[in-house]
Amino acid sequence: MDKRNGFDERLRQARAREGLDRAPKGRGDLPQGPWGIGLRAGVEVVSALGVGIGIGFVLDRWLGTWPWLFLVFFVLGSVAGVLNVYRLFAPRPAGVQGRDRPGRDMTDGGPDGGR
Amino acid sequence: MAVEGKTIDALSQFELSPVLGIFGHAVSFSQSNLFMVVAVALTWFLMKATADRGAMVPGRLQALGESAYEFIQGMVRDQVGDEGKKYFPFVFSIFMFVLFGNLLGMLPYAFTFTSHIVVTLTLAAVVWVSVTVIALQRHGTHFFSYFFPEGAPTWLAPIIIPVEIISYLSRMVSLSVRLFANMVAGHVMLKVFATFVVLLGGLGAVGPFVAAMPLAVNVALVGFEFLVAFLQAYVFAILTSIYLHDAVHLH
């Protein structure tokens, strides 16, 4: 009984340390109203597009290839914007990440030991 | 002020001008800088008042400081996990700076320094660079696997990697634009409706009655702006913690 309790406690601590236990609903969530979601999605698209356009523009001016890199990065920026919005709605893979890379942090000597 | 020649001048409230006389001119110390200093000083005084007393039954100031502290502490713990404890001072400083910046802007004659993209972009850049440095420190070169998810077909790499890099860079932009746009939009709306009050108020006998409508809107807007001031500081802090979570627990 005592051992079992100790295991549960250690499991809970380990899960908390790895950030696997998501917060209970309500606290620590982004605002979920329709306006909040809509504005966030808009900002995500525009900012990704802006970054893409900016990179393309700067690279073009540097390499003198106007307008080809601009066009390429325009498309890449749009894709990144869509990806951002997808990530906004897709559930974050909090429960899966531990299983994908078993013991990754342990083999690295732990998060603090690795430095 | 807002009304000059019966036009609506909503943007002049964001113009910078030197303060503190000759000293301000010499080092270009604008009212934006002044309110940043005020925000830091207020945060410092609040925290000092909270920590000095340390009463078992907190007074009003201490309760305010403690609730702010525990709010952010809980948020960082929930989002980042126990590893996030050492990043709490960072998130808390950013939260208090943005919160006081937004709230100071609600005072009459005050300047909202979070309504300048330079300020919010710098804040977001600080967050972005710190998060990247933390991720590199903790995971080394493994950090770069963030830009190419495991199991994706290799021939897609030329598309996925630039897209992921742009997506990662756009965090900084979206973080800053969100705060900046919210503050600017709110203050412009306040100014526009306040100008309506003055313009309509001068319409002779019916003026004061018509002007009551934009005044009512403005009263509601002020309440809404207080909500936005808190909400945007909260969103800035929680996105910082979410990015910290991604940096600490790379996926």
Interface residues (C-beta under 8 A of the other chain):
Chain A: Q13 A16 R17 E18 G19 L20 D21 R22 A23 R27 G28 L30 P31 L39 R40 V43 E44 V46 S47 A48 G50 V51 G52 I55 F73 L76 G77 V79 A80 G81 L83 N84 R87 P93 Q97 D100 D108 P111 G114 R115
Chain B: G74 M75 D78 Q79 V80 G81 D82 E83 G84 Q137 R138 H139 G140 H142 E150 I159 P162 V163 E164 I166 S167 L169 S170 V173 S174 V177 R178 A181 L231 V235 I238 L239 S241 H245 V248 H249 H251
